[in-house]
Amino acid sequence: MMELKFYNTLERAVVPFHAIRDAQVGMYTCGPTVYNYAHIGNFRAYIFEDLLHRVLNYAGYDVTQVMNLTDVDDKTIRDSRASGKPLSVFTKTYIDAFFQDLKTLNITPAKVYPAATKHIPEMIQMIQTLLDKNYAYQASDRSIYFAINKFPSYGKLARIDRENQRDGVRISTDEYAKESVGDFALWKAWDEKDGDVRWDSPWGPGRPGWHIECSAMSMKYLGKTFDLHTGGIDNMFPHHEDEIAQSECANGCRSVNYWLHCAHLMVDGEKMSKSLGNFYTLRDLLSKGWSGRELRMVLTGCHYRKQLNFTFDALAQAREHLRRFDDFFRRLHEACAPADAPTLEPLLLEAKTAFDREISDDLNIAGGLAAVFDLTRDLNKLLEAGSLSKSDAAKALALFAEFDQVLGYLDVGKSAAAEIPLEIQALADARFAAKKVKNYAEADRCREELKAHGYAVEDTPAFCRVKKL
């Protein structure tokens, strides 16, 4: 098992990772609120969580990832009513789009995607437990609230100073500002703004608050205490803070061992917003001709705890990097030097050691990529010298495939050679043979014929490469 270290928000330090159950990891990630298409700020978080999932797999862990779908909250009810559609019909559009986006970005599927509306009984049961233990109460508006003064360590995740906070202040909305610390809603009594969105409960008709949804679903699928909980830094308070309070009070034990949060995404150095015209969904970028591979490379471009500045220049750079990788892997597939290079094994070992060291240190993706680029540079030199055999190239490709288990955008198996028609490859081989016997007139004729068909050739000491123009 590879030794891993992560920055645990709860401790504000990079600490060694130890799973509760040997080689198995339970991981809960905050999924989308399905009232609209997910935007690139959301996907910055989802790709960070995918990177974490992939590194855990790479290190030898079997990961049970649970990602919730928030299909009932203030926003989904508000917008479904505005659309005139039932809640389930309204949210299905965005749930389907979300899963399509995950495939486009090559994000590893979670084991479970629990929808909030399918787990109301579990939420009611947890709320009843909190009432029975006197951590919750029913207010005059018939809603059930969590009493934060009953949980002395409330605020330990977000490091909130509660000395000047007034006890008894109630907050009914799902999301609220840091200045609004107070008792939060576990169950919201039905009113006319909810329309036909309601469930029966021991306290009257209503629906759950946002925070109790995640606590109930994470406990069902991962147990009372699990290894990892992730999300964007904006979810630390109030959402994750409230999860800790209600889970630990209901269950009488620590809820999560490691909390990991990713920083915000900026666009051209500014906060993304529709008013600034810099708000992009994945669909917006695909319609502009960009690919999921390119976007994935950009969104993994810096450490997850650093603000990521998204620009179209960065997308263009990613496109060029990926084009070079594709060409490099094609050349590796075509390599055919007669003997193995004695320098290859040390090069591969050095690259893997560096890559493993960096990604195991709190997902240091920049250091991991540096090892990948260094190996690419060194292997290109061997390719140019015509000294990389087919068996050497296979070893190199296998290592890049290992790296891509983490990166998810290299597409190592791609080989442009397979896309070259047989008659075109034969013409290129005839040109190469003519050139070797110094029949330059025939070589030039073959080159011109290849060009007329839309192909170019590049020579190496051992063979020629064919490229579509």
ABEGO torsion letter per residue (X at the ends): XBBBBBBBAAAGBBBBBBBABEABBBBBBBBBBBABBBBAAAAAAAAAAAAAAAAAAAAGBBBBBBBBBBABBAAAAAAAAAAGBBAAAAAAAAAAAAAAAAAAAGBBBBABBBBAAAAAAAAAAAAAAAAAAGABBBBAAGBBBBBAAABAABGAAAGBBAAABBBGBBBABABBBAAABBBBBABBBBBAAAEABBBBBAAEBEBBBAAAAAAAAAAAAAEABBABBBEBAAAAOAAAAAAAAAAAAAAGBBABABBBBBBBBBBGGBBBBAAAGABBBAAAAAAAGBBAAAAAAAAAABBAABBBBBBAAAAAAAAAAAAAAAAAAAAAAABABABBBAAAAAAAAAAAAAAAAAAABGGBAAAAAAAAAAAAAAAAAAAAAGABBAAAAAAAAAAAAAAAAAAGAAGAABBAAAABBAAAAAAAAAAAAAAAAGBAAAAAAAAAAAAAAGBBBBBBAABBBBBBX
